[in-house]
Amino acid sequence: MSDDFFKNHFNYVFSDSLEIYIKPKLYDYIIEFGLLDNIESKLTNYKLFYAAKSESNSIKEAEKINLKFTNQVIVQKK
């Protein structure tokens, strides 16, 4: 998926032995991506979530954003 939003939004990607994590450039939260299944769906869910929440302060209160589950974005606050 070639997308300027993701190129400009993500700072780096890292993993432990099982799962992928993504660190955005502008915020302090970590995105728990999980396994590399349903990649496009997970990225689309994140992009829609970000579009809906980026104007409010609620996104700044996030500690983790979990994309592991199908059709869900789970936010853990600080």
N, C-alpha and C positions, 0 to 999 in steps of 0.2 A: 504494500500500500504506500504509494508516494503521495505525501500530503505535507504542505508547508506548515500547517498547524503543528503537527507532530515534530517536524524538524526544528521549529522554533521554540517549542514548548518543553521538550524533554532535555534534561541536562546529561544524564547518563543512565545506563542500564547495568544492573549487577544481578548476581544469582548466588544462592547457596547450593547445596547439592541437589535440591529438588525443584525449586521454584525461581521465577524471574521477578525482579523488583525494578521499578522505574522511579527516578528522582526528577521532578520537574524543576525548571530553572527559577521560577518566580515564587514558589511556595515551599514551606518546610515539611510538607507531608511526604510520605512514601506511598507509591502505588504498588499494591500487591497484585501482580499480574497472574501469578500461579504458573501452571504448565503452558506450553506453547500450543494449546488446542484452541480453536475458535478465536484466533487472533483478530481477525477483522471485526467480529462481533464485539469483542472486549474493547477494542480501540474505539469503535463507534459509540458504545455505551459510555465510555469515558468522555468522548468529545461532546456528546449530548448533555451529560451531567455538567461538564465544565461550562458549556454555553448557558445552561440554566442557572448556575450558581456563581459564576465569576463576577457578576455585578454586585452581589451581596457580600457582606462580611462573613457569612457562614463558611465559605470555603477556606478562609484564613484560620478557622478554628479546627480544621481537620488535622489529625495526626497520621491516620492511615486511610487509604481508599482501596477497598478490596474489590477486584474485578474477577475473582476466581470462579464465581458462579454464573450460570447462564442467565442472561437478561436481568441481572441485578448489579447495582452499585451500592456497596455497603460502606458507610463512612463511620470511622471511629474518631470522636472528638478528643482534643487534648485534655 
